[in-house]
C-alpha cells in the first residue's frame, strides 16, 4: 500500500489502571463488553506492530490467529454505540491509522478499516474520524490497493461518511482534490469480478454524483492535470459504470440499481449527454444494454402487476436513461421495447385499480394511496413519456410485429394507451392513425375507449383531422421532449 510513512509507532491507549475496580465498572456503558479486555487487545496490537517494525524494518506482515480473532470481536463490538464512543475516547482511530500505515498484512488492514467503518455509523464518532485529515488521505489512497476485502471495507467506510450530512462536504472536498480517486474507482469497476465490491463501489459513485454535481462533471471532463501520463491513465467514468453494470447483470440484477441511477444522473447534465453521445462515448452500447435489461429482465409476461413495486427503483432510472438517449441518438425502435412499455403501463393501471379497491380497508397502513404510490406514479410518468415519444412516428412494420404478439391483448392496448391521455393526446392520435392502416378494428376500439374515458380532454376536431392525415407534418419540437423526463431521484416527495 502506498501510504504516508509514520515517524513513530502508534501511541498506546490512555492508562486505565485506576479504573480496574468493581466488575460492574469494567462494563462499557450498558453493554456486557469489558473495558479491560478491549484495552488489552489494543495494547497487544500496538506491541505487535512495534516489535515487527523494529525487528524487520519493513512493517507488520504477520498476524497471529488469536489476535486476528480478538480484533474481529472488536470489529463486531464497534457496531454498538457505547463501544464506538469508548473507542473514540481511546483515540482508536489514531491507533488504527498507525497500524494501517505500518501494515503489510491485507487481513489486518481490512480489519482496521472495518472497525473504523462500524464506528462511523454513529454521527459523533463519524465526525471524530472525518476530522482526521491524515486518516482521510490514507483512506483515499487505499482505493488503489489490490486487495478486494480491503477495497470493500474502504468503500463501505467512505460511503458511510459521505452519507452523513455533517461530514459529507468535508469528504467531497477531499475526493475532489484527490485526482486519483476517479481513476481508482473506474479501474475497480472495469477489472473486478467481486460482486460485493462492485455493488459497494456503485453505491459510492452514485452517492457522490447525487451529492455533488460539480464533482460528477469534473470526473466526466477528465483529470485536472494536463500531463500526457495523466491523459493516458484517465478512464471514462460512463464506460466504467456500464462495464460494471454488465458484469453485475449476470450475477445480481438487483445490484444494478445504483449503477443505473448513476448513469441516469449523467444524462441530467449537458456534459454527461455530450460524453455519452460523442463518437468515443458509450451511448449506443448503453442504449442496447438498458433495452435488454428492460425487455428481458424486468416486468416479464408471467409476472403479476405487483412486480412493479419490487422493480420500480430499477425501472425508473432505466427508462429515464432510454428517454434521454432516444432524443440524442439515431436509434431504431424495437417492438420488444414498445411491448414492455405497454405492459408496464397496463400493470400500473391494474395496481391503481387494486389500490382504489383497498382504499377503504381498515387494515391498510394509514397512508393515503398517493403517499404509498408516489414512486410508482413517477415510474408511470416516465414510461408514458417514453412511450408517447416512440409511438408518434412508429413504423407500420413495428405496429404489425406488435399485433402478432399474443400476450398484447386488447385490454393491455386500451389500458396502456388511455394512460397517455390527456397529456399525450397528439401522440395517441398519431399512433391511432398508423394503427388504422394496419388493424382498423383495434384502432376503433381504442378510439372509442379513449373518447368515452375523457371526452372533455380530446383535441379539437380540426386537430384530429390534421393529425390523422399526416403525423409527419408535425415538427419534432411539437412533441414532449424525452430529455425533460422526471428524474426519479428528485421526484415528488
C-alpha positions in Angstrom: 0.0 0.0 0.0 1.3 3.4 -0.9 0.6 5.4 2.3 2.3 8.1 4.3 5.2 6.9 6.5 4.7 7.2 10.2 7.6 8.8 12.1 6.8 6.7 15.2 4.7 3.7 16.2 1.2 4.5 17.4 0.7 5.7 20.9 -0.8 3.3 23.4 -4.3 4.0 24.8 -4.6 6.1 27.9 -3.6 4.5 31.2 -6.7 2.9 32.8 -5.1 1.2 35.8 -7.1 3.4 38.2 -10.4 2.1 36.7 -10.0 -1.6 37.4 -12.2 -1.6 40.4 -15.5 -3.4 40.7 -16.5 -5.8 38.0 -19.6 -3.7 37.0 -17.3 -0.7 36.5 -15.5 -2.7 33.8 -18.6 -2.8 31.5 -18.7 -0.4 28.6 -21.8 1.7 29.0 -24.9 -0.6 29.2 -23.1 -3.4 27.4 -21.5 -6.6 28.7 -18.3 -5.7 26.9 -15.2 -5.3 29.1 -13.1 -2.1 29.1 -10.1 -4.0 30.3 -10.3 -6.7 27.6 -10.7 -4.0 24.9 -7.8 -2.0 26.3 -5.6 -5.2 26.5 -6.4 -6.1 22.9 -5.5 -2.7 21.5 -2.3 -2.7 23.6 -1.3 -6.1 22.2 -1.9 -4.8 18.7 0.4 -1.8 19.3 3.1 -4.0 20.8 3.0 -6.4 17.9 3.3 -3.6 15.4 6.2 -2.1 17.4 8.0 -5.4 17.6 7.7 -6.4 14.0 8.6 -2.9 12.8 11.8 -2.8 14.9 12.8 -6.4 14.1 12.2 -6.5 10.4 12.2 -2.8 9.5 9.6 -3.5 6.8 6.4 -3.1 8.8 3.9 -5.7 10.1 3.5 -8.7 7.9 2.2 -11.5 10.2 -1.0 -11.7 12.3 -1.5 -14.5 14.8 -4.8 -16.4 14.6 -5.5 -15.5 18.3 -5.1 -11.7 17.8 -7.0 -11.8 14.5 -9.9 -13.5 16.3 -9.9 -10.9 19.1 -9.6 -8.0 16.6 -12.6 -9.4 14.7 -14.5 -9.3 18.0 -13.6 -5.6 18.3 -14.8 -5.1 14.8 -18.2 -6.6 15.7 -18.3 -4.7 19.0 -17.8 -1.4 17.3 -21.3 -1.6 15.9 -22.5 -0.7 19.4 -22.8 3.0 20.1 -21.3 2.8 23.6 -18.4 0.8 22.3 -17.8 3.2 19.4 -17.8 6.1 21.9 -15.4 4.3 24.1 -13.1 3.6 21.2 -13.2 7.3 20.3 -12.2 8.1 23.9 -9.3 5.8 23.5 -8.4 7.7 20.3 -8.6 4.3 18.5 -8.7 6.0 15.0 -5.2 7.3 15.6 -4.1 3.9 16.7 -5.6 2.2 13.7 -4.1 4.8 11.4 -0.7 3.9 12.7 -1.3 0.2 12.3 -2.6 0.7 8.7 0.5 2.8 7.8 2.8 0.1 9.1 0.8 -2.9 7.9 1.8 -5.1 5.0 -0.8 -7.7 6.1 -4.0 -7.3 4.0 -6.2 -9.0 6.6 -5.1 -6.7 9.3 -5.6 -3.6 7.1 -9.1 -4.9 6.3 -10.0 -5.4 10.0 -8.7 -2.0 11.0 -10.8 -0.3 8.3 -13.8 -2.4 9.2 -13.6 -1.2 12.8 -13.5 2.4 11.6 -16.4 1.7 9.3 -18.6 0.4 12.1 -17.6 3.3 14.3 -18.5 5.8 11.5 -22.1 4.6 11.6 -22.7 7.0 14.6 -22.7 10.8 13.9 -20.3 11.7 16.8 -17.7 9.1 16.0 -18.1 9.7 12.3 -17.3 13.4 12.9 -14.3 12.4 15.0 -12.9 10.1 12.3 -13.6 12.5 9.5 -11.7 15.4 11.1 -8.5 13.4 11.0 -7.0 14.7 7.7 -4.2 12.2 7.7 -6.6 9.3 8.0 -8.8 10.8 5.3 -5.8 10.9 2.9 -4.8 7.3 3.7 -8.3 6.0 3.1 -8.5 7.6 -0.3 -5.0 6.2 -1.2 -6.3 2.8 -0.2 -8.7 2.9 -3.1 -5.6 2.0 -5.2 -5.0 -1.2 -3.1 -5.1 -4.6 -4.8 -6.8 -6.5 -2.0 -10.6 -6.8 -2.7 -11.7 -7.2 1.0 -9.6 -4.1 1.9 -11.2 -2.2 -1.0 -14.7 -3.3 0.1 -14.3 -2.1 3.6 -12.7 1.2 2.4 -15.6 1.9 0.1 -18.1 1.0 2.8 -16.4 3.4 5.2 -16.3 6.2 2.6 -19.9 5.6 1.7 -20.9 5.8 5.4 -19.1 9.1 5.8 -20.4 10.7 2.6 -23.9 9.7 3.7 -23.6 11.7 6.9 -24.8 15.3 6.2 -22.5 16.9 8.8 -19.3 15.5 7.3 -20.2 14.9 3.7 -18.9 18.3 2.5 -15.5 17.6 4.0 -15.2 14.2 2.3 -16.5 15.6 -1.0 -13.8 18.2 -0.9 -11.1 15.7 -0.2 -12.3 13.4 -3.0 -12.4 16.4 -5.4 -8.8 17.3 -4.5 -7.6 13.7 -4.8 -7.4 13.2 -8.6 -6.5 9.5 -8.4 -9.9 8.7 -6.8 -11.8 8.7 -10.1 -9.3 6.5 -11.8 -9.0 4.1 -8.9 -12.8 3.6 -8.8 -13.0 3.3 -12.6 -10.3 0.6 -12.5 -12.2 -1.4 -9.9 -15.4 -1.2 -12.0 -13.6 -2.2 -15.2 -11.5 -5.0 -13.7 -13.1 -6.6 -10.6 -15.4 -9.6 -10.7 -16.1 -9.4 -7.0 -19.8 -8.8 -6.8 -19.9 -7.4 -3.2 -17.1 -4.9 -4.1 -18.8 -3.8 -7.4 -22.0 -3.3 -5.5 -20.4 -1.1 -2.9 -18.4 0.9 -5.5 -21.5 1.5 -7.5 -23.3 2.8 -4.4 -20.4 5.1 -3.6 -20.2 6.6 -7.1 -24.0 7.0 -7.2 -23.9 8.8 -3.8 -21.0 11.0 -4.9 -22.9 12.0 -8.1 -26.1 12.6 -6.2 -24.4 14.8 -3.6 -22.1 16.8 -5.8 -23.0 17.6 -9.4 -19.7 19.6 -9.9 -17.7 16.5 -8.8 -19.6 14.4 -11.4 -18.9 17.0 -14.1 -15.2 17.1 -13.2 -15.0 13.3 -13.5 -16.6 13.5 -16.9 -14.1 16.1 -18.2 -11.0 14.1 -17.2 -8.1 14.7 -14.9 -7.2 18.2 -13.7 -3.5 17.6 -14.7 -2.7 18.1 -18.3 0.3 15.8 -18.4 0.4 13.1 -21.1 0.7 10.5 -18.4 -2.5 11.5 -16.7 -4.3 11.6 -20.0 -3.2 8.1 -20.8 -4.3 6.7 -17.5 -7.6 8.5 -17.3 -10.6 6.2 -17.7 -14.1 7.2 -18.8 -16.4 7.0 -15.9 -19.5 6.4 -18.0 -17.9 3.4 -19.7 -16.6 2.1 -16.4 -20.1 2.3 -14.9 -21.6 0.5 -17.9 -18.9 -2.3 -17.8 -19.6 -2.9 -14.1 -23.3 -2.9 -14.8 -22.9 -5.6 -17.5 -20.9 -7.7 -15.1 -23.4 -7.3 -12.3 -26.4 -8.1 -14.6 -25.1 -11.7 -14.8 -24.6 -12.1 -11.1 -27.0 -9.8 -9.2 -29.6 -7.9 -11.2 -30.9 -6.1 -8.1 -27.4 -4.6 -7.7 -27.9 -2.7 -11.0 -30.0 -0.1 -9.2 -27.0 2.1 -8.1 -25.3 1.8 -11.5 -28.4 2.7 -13.5 -29.2 5.6 -11.2 -25.6 6.9 -11.5 -25.7 6.6 -15.3 -29.1 8.3 -15.3 -27.6 11.2 -13.3 -25.1 11.6 -16.1 -27.9 12.3 -18.5 -29.2 15.2 -16.4 -26.2 17.4 -17.3 -25.1 18.6 -20.7 -21.6 17.4 -20.1 -22.9 13.9 -19.4 -25.1 13.7 -22.5 -22.2 15.0 -24.7 -19.9 12.4 -23.2 -22.4 9.6 -23.9 -23.4 10.5 -27.5 -19.9 11.5 -28.7 -18.1 9.3 -31.2 -16.0 7.9 -28.4 -18.9 7.7 -25.9 -20.7 4.6 -24.8 -24.3 5.9 -25.5 -25.1 3.3 -28.2 -23.9 0.5 -26.0 -25.7 1.9 -23.0 -29.0 2.0 -25.0 -28.5 -1.6 -26.1 -27.8 -2.9 -22.6 -30.6 -0.9 -20.9 -33.1 -2.1 -23.5 -32.0 -5.7 -22.8 -32.5 -5.1 -19.1 -35.9 -3.6 -19.5 -37.1 -6.1 -22.1 -35.5 -9.4 -20.9 -35.0 -9.0 -17.1 -37.8 -6.8 -15.8 -41.6 -6.9 -15.9 -42.0 -10.1 -17.8 -45.1 -11.8 -19.2 -45.7 -14.2 -16.3 -45.1 -11.6 -13.6 -48.0 -10.2 -11.6 -48.7 -6.4 -11.8 -47.3 -6.1 -8.3 -43.8 -6.8 -9.7 -43.7 -3.0 -10.4 -43.5 -2.4 -6.7 -40.4 -4.6 -6.5 -38.7 -3.3 -9.7 -39.7 0.4 -9.7 -36.2 1.5 -8.4 -34.6 -0.3 -11.3 -37.2 0.5 -14.0 -37.4 4.2 -13.3 -33.7 5.1 -14.0 -33.6 2.6 -16.8 -36.5 4.2 -18.6 -35.2 7.7 -17.8 -31.9 6.7 -19.5 -33.7 5.5 -22.6 -35.8 8.6 -22.7 -32.8 10.9 -22.6 -30.8 8.9 -25.1 -33.6 8.4 -27.6 -33.8 12.1 -28.5 -30.0 12.3 -28.9 -29.2 9.1 -30.8 -30.2 7.8 -34.2 -31.5 4.5 -32.9 -34.1 2.1 -34.2 -37.3 1.4 -32.2 -37.7 -2.3 -31.2 -41.1 -3.9 -30.9 -39.9 -5.5 -27.7 -39.3 -2.1 -26.0 -42.7 -0.8 -27.0 -44.3 -4.0 -25.8 -42.5 -3.7 -22.4 -43.7 -0.1 -22.0 -47.3 -1.2 -22.8 -47.0 -3.9 -20.2 -45.6 -1.5 -17.6 -48.4 1.0 -18.1 -51.0 -1.8 -18.0 -49.5 -3.2 -14.8 -49.6 0.3 -13.3 -53.3 0.6 -14.3 -54.0 -2.7 -12.6 -52.1 -1.7 -9.4 -54.0 1.6 -9.3 -57.3 -0.2 -9.6 -56.3 -2.5 -6.7 -55.3 0.4 -4.5 -58.6 2.1 -5.2 -60.4 -1.1 -4.1 -58.3 -1.3 -0.9 -58.6 2.4 0.0 -61.4 1.7 2.5 -59.8 -1.3 4.0 -59.3 -0.7 7.8 -56.1 -2.9 7.8 -54.2 -0.5 5.5 -51.1 1.2 6.8 -52.7 4.5 7.3 -51.1 6.2 4.4 -53.1 7.6 1.5 -52.9 6.0 -1.9 -50.8 8.9 -3.2 -48.3 8.6 -0.4 -47.9 4.9 -0.8 -47.8 5.0 -4.6 -45.7 8.1 -5.4 -42.7 6.2 -6.7 -44.9 4.0 -8.9 -46.5 7.2 -10.3 -43.1 8.6 -11.1 -42.3 5.3 -12.9 -45.6 5.5 -14.8 -44.9 9.1 -15.8 -41.5 8.2 -17.2 -42.9 5.2 -19.1 -45.8 7.3 -20.5 -43.3 10.0 -21.6 -41.1 7.5 -23.4 -44.0 5.5 -25.0 -45.6 8.7 -26.3 -42.3 9.7 -27.9 -41.8 6.3 -29.5 -45.4 5.8 -30.9 -45.5 9.3 -32.5 -43.8 8.0 -35.7 -44.0 4.3 -35.1 -43.4 2.5 -38.4 -46.1 0.3 -39.7 -43.8 -2.7 -39.6 -43.3 -2.4 -35.9 -47.0 -2.0 -35.4 -47.5 -5.2 -37.3 -44.9 -7.0 -35.2 -46.7 -5.8 -32.0 -50.1 -7.0 -33.2 -48.6 -10.5 -33.8 -47.6 -10.7 -30.1 -50.3 -12.9 -28.5 -49.7 -11.5 -25.0 -50.6 -8.0 -26.0 -54.3 -8.3 -25.6 -56.9 -5.7 -26.4 -57.2 -5.0 -22.7 -53.5 -4.2 -22.4 -53.6 -1.9 -25.5 -56.6 0.0 -24.2 -55.3 0.4 -20.6 -51.8 1.5 -21.7 -52.9 4.0 -24.4 -55.5 5.5 -22.1 -52.8 6.4 -19.5 -51.3 8.7 -22.1 -54.4 10.9 -22.1 -54.8 13.8 -21.9 -51.2 14.9 -21.7 -50.0 13.0 -24.8 -53.2 13.2 -26.9 -51.3 14.2 -30.0 -49.0 11.2 -29.8 -52.1 8.9 -29.3 -53.8 10.4 -32.4 -50.6 9.8 -34.5 -50.5 6.2 -33.3 -54.2 5.6 -34.0 -53.7 7.0 -37.5 -51.0 4.4 -38.2 -52.9 1.6 -36.4 -56.0 2.3 -38.5 -54.0 1.4 -41.6 -52.8 -1.9 -40.0 -55.6 -3.1 -37.8 -58.7 -0.8 -38.1 -60.8 -2.9 -35.6 -58.3 -2.4 -32.8 -58.0 1.3 -33.7 -61.7 1.8 -33.5 -61.8 0.1 -30.0 -59.0 2.3 -28.7 -60.6 5.4 -30.1 -64.0 4.5 -28.6 -62.5 3.7 -25.2 -60.3 6.8 -25.1 -63.2 9.0 -26.2 -65.5 7.7 -23.5 -62.9 8.0 -20.8 -62.2 11.7 -21.3 -64.2 13.5 -24.0 -63.6 16.8 -22.4 -59.8 16.5 -23.0 -59.9 15.4 -26.6 -58.2 17.7 -29.2 -60.4 19.8 -31.3 -61.9 18.0 -34.5 -59.6 20.0 -36.8 -56.5 19.0 -34.8 -57.7 15.4 -35.0 -58.2 15.6 -38.8 -54.8 17.2 -39.4 -53.0 14.6 -37.3 -54.8 11.7 -39.0 -53.9 13.0 -42.4 -50.2 13.1 -41.8 -48.4 12.9 -38.4 -45.2 13.6 -40.2 -46.2 17.2 -40.8 -45.6 17.9 -37.1 -42.1 19.2 -36.2 -40.4 17.1 -33.6 -40.4 20.1 -31.2 -44.2 19.9 -31.1 -44.0 16.7 -29.1 -42.8 16.2 -25.5 -39.1 16.1 -25.2 -37.6 12.9 -23.8 -34.8 14.8 -22.2 -37.2 16.5 -19.8 -38.3 13.3 -18.2 -38.7 13.4 -14.5 -35.6 12.4 -12.6 -36.7 9.7 -10.1 -34.0 10.8 -7.7 -35.6 14.2 -7.4 -39.2 13.3 -7.9 -42.1 14.5 -5.8 -41.8 13.7 -2.1 
